[in-house]
Each structure stands twice: as structure tokens, then as C-alpha cells.
Amino acid sequence: MSKIPEGVRIPDSQIAREVTEFIRDTESDLLFHHSVRVYFWGAMTGNRKRMIFDPELLYTACMFHDLGLTEQYGDSQLRFEVDGANAAADFLRSRGIAPGQIEIVWNAVALHTTPGIPEFMRTEVALVQAGAGMDVVGRGFDEFSPAEREAVVAAYPREDAFADGIIEAFYHGMKHRPQSTFGTFNDDVLAFKDPTFERVDICKAIFSSRWKVEPRRCGNACDHAH
């Protein structure tokens, strides 16, 4: 139970211990340490802003948030976020956690790569997204003191080559399901790693839709297409 400034700790509960063991056995060191740091950034943000949240639900969501990138989902065509959300829900359901709490965790994991929405949802949902943004791209970096950043990274190291490593993890977790990246910034990863990757252009999709090739008519008395 590593102590971090502001009194934030990993929850000392049976569920939290089982979550830690499961994710530690499933993810790489890079993803595991990243996931724990996401929890600390999120929880510290919540404390600083005097937000009320359930540490156990937040921890569970943070730990499962990148599970969908692992090899066990190498044949999945779902968004990796949904794979992780489903896995978290199954894990909690098997341990008798209430449906309402499971829904919070599911939403937090599923929406963590969709900025602009989580911050208006339950606190745990908002804090997972905030923590992930801090750890991956440094969003809110200056809101943490140097001592806070050093304490978290000392307990759960952020590798010197983390940037390359997390991009590689994203790529290997999504390259077999490129269509799942549409509508998120995940397509940036595939475009960066694969020069043959073609993004879906929503404007082209609109102009080439079936509405263009099958014009609507207004009835038998009408002789012109709309």
C-alpha cells in the first residue's frame, strides 16, 4: 500500500486486492504501472477539487481501462475500451457487486478515450479520463506539485521510453480492428504507425451514402427527385 501525497492510497479491500492480482497477471509492466498511476492522478485530482468519489470503483475502472489492448483480445472487433469495460463488468458481477456500481465502472472504462463527455458524468467516470490524460499526454501536469509527481513515479515507474511503449501498446491492441478507431483519437495511432492506414472521412461518408444513390421521391403525384 504505497503512500502518496494528499493521503491517497490504493483501497485496502478484498475487491481491490483481487483487481490488482488479476491485472498484474494479465498486463505488461508498462500497462500495469500506467494503470496504477492513472488511479493516483485521478484520485489526487478528485481530492484537490473536493469531489466525492468511491475509491474502490475508481481504482477498478483505472486498472481495467487498458485491458482491451492485451493479447487476449487479439481477435476482437469491438473498441478496445468496450472490451475492457465488459471485462470489468464481468469481474465485478462475479463478485456480487451491485448493477449500479458496475454501470459506473463500465462507463468509466468505455469512455476514457472520449474527451468532452466524461467530465459531465459520474465523478469516477470523469476522474478516469482525467487520470489517463495526465499520464499519457500530461494534461493538467502543472496542477500537481513536483513532489506529488515524483512520489507517484517513484512508486510506479514511468519508463523513459513510455511514449514509444504506450503508442506501441495502442497499435498492437488496435491494428487488427482499424474500423473501431473511427470517432476517437485512436486513429491517430494507426496513422502514425501504418502508412497504409486510411482514416474514415465523415464528410466523404455523408456524400457517398445511400441517400445520394437512392434519391427520395415525394409520391405518385411528384415527378422530381429530392
Residue pairs with C-beta under 8 A, 6 or more apart in sequence:
1 9
1 10
1 12
2 9
2 10
2 155
2 156
3 9
4 40
4 44
4 148
4 151
4 152
4 155
5 44
5 145
5 147
5 148
5 151
6 44
6 47
6 48
6 148
7 47
8 40
8 43
8 44
8 47
10 16
10 20
10 36
10 39
10 59
11 55
11 56
11 59
13 56
15 56
15 60
15 92
15 95
15 97
16 56
16 59
16 60
18 95
19 59
19 60
19 63
19 64
19 91
20 63
22 91
23 32
23 35
23 63
23 64
23 67
24 32
26 67
26 70
26 72
27 35
27 66
27 67
27 70
28 70
28 169
30 159
30 162
30 165
30 166
30 169
31 66
31 69
31 70
31 169
33 156
33 157
33 158
33 159
34 66
34 135
34 136
34 158
34 162
34 166
35 62
35 63
35 64
35 65
35 66
36 62
36 63
36 155
36 156
37 131
37 135
37 152
37 153
37 156
37 158
38 62
38 65
38 128
38 131
38 132
38 134
38 135
39 58
39 59
39 62
39 63
39 131
40 131
40 152
40 156
41 130
41 131
41 134
41 135
41 140
41 144
41 152
42 58
42 62
42 127
42 128
42 130
42 131
43 53
43 55
43 58
43 59
43 127
43 131
44 144
44 148
45 51
45 127
45 130
45 131
45 134
45 140
45 143
46 53
46 58
46 123
46 127
48 143
51 123
51 126
51 127
52 123
53 123
53 124
53 127
54 101
54 104
54 124
57 101
57 104
57 105
57 108
57 124
58 108
58 124
58 127
58 128
60 88
60 91
60 92
60 105
61 88
61 104
61 105
61 108
61 109
61 112
61 124
61 125
61 128
62 128
62 131
62 132
64 84
64 85
64 87
64 88
64 91
64 105
64 109
65 81
65 84
65 108
65 109
65 112
65 128
65 132
66 80
66 84
66 169
66 173
67 73
67 83
67 84
67 87
67 88
68 76
68 78
68 79
68 80
68 81
68 82
68 83
68 84
68 87
68 173
69 80
69 84
69 169
69 170
69 172
69 173
69 174
70 173
73 80
73 83
73 173
74 176
75 176
76 83
76 177
77 177
77 179
77 180
78 86
78 177
78 180
79 110
79 177
79 180
79 181
79 184
79 186
80 173
80 174
80 177
80 180
80 186
81 109
81 110
81 111
81 112
81 113
82 110
84 109
84 110
85 105
85 106
85 107
85 109
85 110
86 106
88 102
88 105
88 106
88 109
89 102
89 105
89 106
92 101
92 102
92 105
93 102
104 122
104 124
104 125
105 124
107 121
107 122
107 125
108 118
108 122
108 124
108 125
108 127
108 128
108 129
109 128
111 117
111 118
111 121
111 125
111 129
112 118
112 128
112 129
112 132
113 132
113 184
113 185
113 186
114 129
114 184
115 129
115 133
118 125
118 126
118 128
118 129
118 130
119 126
119 129
119 130
120 126
130 139
130 140
133 139
133 140
134 140
134 141
134 144
135 158
136 166
141 149
159 165
167 189
167 192
167 193
170 186
170 189
171 189
171 190
171 192
171 193
171 194
174 180
174 181
174 186
174 189
174 190
175 190
175 193
175 194
178 187
178 190
178 197
179 200
180 186
181 187
181 189
181 190
182 199
182 200
187 197
187 199
187 200
190 197
191 197
191 199
215 225
215 226
216 225
216 226
217 224
217 225
217 226
218 226
